[in-house]
Amino acid sequence: MKNISLLLVFTMLFTFVACGEKTEKKEEKKIKLEKKEPEAEVKKDTDTELIALGKKLFKDKTCTTCHLVDSKVIGPSIKDINKIYAEQNADIVAFLKDELEPIVDTNPGQVAIMKANLDGFVKDLNDKELQAIKAYMLSVN
């Protein structure tokens, strides 16, 4: 009889402890989920700010002289650039840093103009500013 009572107490204690752990794990998951939502909102706000900075830099650095949203002027449109960079899984920031050869318009005359503009207007931009230009360009639909 002592063994049965002891076994019953042990089983009840084990069940109580095990259920308590599950409740704690559920609450931990709930807390983690609640923390992710504000982070997503912050990222969205940060993306919006980054795109706005990129749009300003794109204009201020005279990129708009050659590149319009959806039509070729002197250089290819932003949409054409985005399409080709996506198809080739290339990074526009690497091109802007002169780490990647031109892949959109490879005409030597066009490349020379672009290189001169990159050297004159873009070379002094920091990584955040280059990422902002990329974010702006990718935001163009």
PEFEN-V158411 format. One record per residue. N is the residue number from 0. RES is the residue in one small letter. SS is DSSP state (hx for helix, st for strand, lp for the rest). PSI is psi in radians with two decimals (none if undefined). Layout:
n->N res->RES ss->SS psi->PSI
n->N res->RES ss->SS psi->PSI
//
This chain:
n->0 res->m ss->lp psi->-0.68
n->1 res->k ss->hx psi->-0.70
n->2 res->n ss->hx psi->-0.70
n->3 res->i ss->hx psi->-0.75
n->4 res->s ss->hx psi->-0.76
n->5 res->l ss->hx psi->-0.74
n->6 res->l ss->hx psi->-0.71
n->7 res->l ss->hx psi->-0.77
n->8 res->v ss->hx psi->-0.78
n->9 res->f ss->hx psi->-0.76
n->10 res->t ss->hx psi->-0.75
n->11 res->m ss->hx psi->-0.75
n->12 res->l ss->hx psi->-0.78
n->13 res->f ss->hx psi->-0.77
n->14 res->t ss->hx psi->-0.75
n->15 res->f ss->hx psi->-0.79
n->16 res->v ss->hx psi->-0.76
n->17 res->a ss->hx psi->-0.73
n->18 res->c ss->hx psi->-0.64
n->19 res->g ss->hx psi->-0.67
n->20 res->e ss->hx psi->-0.70
n->21 res->k ss->hx psi->-0.70
n->22 res->t ss->hx psi->-0.75
n->23 res->e ss->hx psi->-0.73
n->24 res->k ss->hx psi->-0.70
n->25 res->k ss->hx psi->-0.73
n->26 res->e ss->hx psi->-0.64
n->27 res->e ss->hx psi->-0.77
n->28 res->k ss->hx psi->-0.72
n->29 res->k ss->hx psi->-0.74
n->30 res->i ss->hx psi->-0.75
n->31 res->k ss->hx psi->-0.73
n->32 res->l ss->hx psi->-0.70
n->33 res->e ss->hx psi->-0.57
n->34 res->k ss->hx psi->-0.52
n->35 res->k ss->hx psi->-0.63
n->36 res->e ss->hx psi->-0.85
n->37 res->p ss->hx psi->-0.62
n->38 res->e ss->hx psi->-0.72
n->39 res->a ss->hx psi->-0.70
n->40 res->e ss->hx psi->-0.73
n->41 res->v ss->hx psi->-0.75
n->42 res->k ss->hx psi->-0.73
n->43 res->k ss->hx psi->-0.76
n->44 res->d ss->hx psi->-0.72
n->45 res->t ss->hx psi->-0.74
n->46 res->d ss->hx psi->-0.75
n->47 res->t ss->hx psi->-0.76
n->48 res->e ss->hx psi->-0.70
n->49 res->l ss->hx psi->-0.74
n->50 res->i ss->hx psi->-0.76
n->51 res->a ss->hx psi->-0.75
n->52 res->l ss->hx psi->-0.76
n->53 res->g ss->hx psi->-0.71
n->54 res->k ss->hx psi->-0.74
n->55 res->k ss->hx psi->-0.81
n->56 res->l ss->hx psi->-0.69
n->57 res->f ss->hx psi->-0.69
n->58 res->k ss->hx psi->-0.86
n->59 res->d ss->hx psi->-0.58
n->60 res->k ss->lp psi->0.23
n->61 res->t ss->lp psi->0.36
n->62 res->c ss->hx psi->-0.56
n->63 res->t ss->hx psi->-0.25
n->64 res->t ss->hx psi->-0.66
n->65 res->c ss->lp psi->-0.44
n->66 res->h ss->st psi->1.94
n->67 res->l ss->lp psi->2.96
n->68 res->v ss->lp psi->-0.94
n->69 res->d ss->lp psi->0.35
n->70 res->s ss->lp psi->2.55
n->71 res->k ss->st psi->2.35
n->72 res->v ss->lp psi->-1.61
n->73 res->i ss->lp psi->-0.76
n->74 res->g ss->lp psi->3.07
n->75 res->p ss->lp psi->2.76
n->76 res->s ss->lp psi->2.81
n->77 res->i ss->hx psi->-0.71
n->78 res->k ss->hx psi->-0.72
n->79 res->d ss->hx psi->-0.72
n->80 res->i ss->hx psi->-0.85
n->81 res->n ss->hx psi->-0.77
n->82 res->k ss->hx psi->-0.87
n->83 res->i ss->hx psi->-0.71
n->84 res->y ss->hx psi->-0.64
n->85 res->a ss->hx psi->-0.78
n->86 res->e ss->hx psi->-0.65
n->87 res->q ss->lp psi->0.09
n->88 res->n ss->lp psi->0.81
n->89 res->a ss->lp psi->2.87
n->90 res->d ss->lp psi->2.07
n->91 res->i ss->hx psi->-0.56
n->92 res->v ss->hx psi->-0.69
n->93 res->a ss->hx psi->-0.68
n->94 res->f ss->hx psi->-0.79
n->95 res->l ss->hx psi->-0.49
n->96 res->k ss->lp psi->0.03
n->97 res->d ss->lp psi->0.58
n->98 res->e ss->lp psi->-0.05
n->99 res->l ss->lp psi->2.34
n->100 res->e ss->lp psi->2.70
n->101 res->p ss->lp psi->2.42
n->102 res->i ss->lp psi->-0.17
n->103 res->v ss->lp psi->-1.07
n->104 res->d ss->lp psi->1.84
n->105 res->t ss->lp psi->0.19
n->106 res->n ss->lp psi->2.22
n->107 res->p ss->hx psi->-0.66
n->108 res->g ss->hx psi->-0.77
n->109 res->q ss->hx psi->-0.72
n->110 res->v ss->hx psi->-0.73
n->111 res->a ss->hx psi->-0.75
n->112 res->i ss->hx psi->-0.79
n->113 res->m ss->hx psi->-0.76
n->114 res->k ss->hx psi->-0.72
n->115 res->a ss->hx psi->-0.72
n->116 res->n ss->hx psi->-0.70
n->117 res->l ss->hx psi->-0.77
n->118 res->d ss->hx psi->-0.60
n->119 res->g ss->hx psi->-0.63
n->120 res->f ss->hx psi->-0.40
n->121 res->v ss->hx psi->-0.42
n->122 res->k ss->lp psi->-0.45
n->123 res->d ss->lp psi->0.03
n->124 res->l ss->lp psi->2.49
n->125 res->n ss->lp psi->3.07
n->126 res->d ss->hx psi->-0.71
n->127 res->k ss->hx psi->-0.72
n->128 res->e ss->hx psi->-0.68
n->129 res->l ss->hx psi->-0.71
n->130 res->q ss->hx psi->-0.59
n->131 res->a ss->hx psi->-0.74
n->132 res->i ss->hx psi->-0.77
n->133 res->k ss->hx psi->-0.80
n->134 res->a ss->hx psi->-0.75
n->135 res->y ss->hx psi->-0.87
n->136 res->m ss->hx psi->-0.74
n->137 res->l ss->hx psi->-0.38
n->138 res->s ss->hx psi->-0.25
n->139 res->v ss->lp psi->2.20
n->140 res->n ss->lp psi->none
//
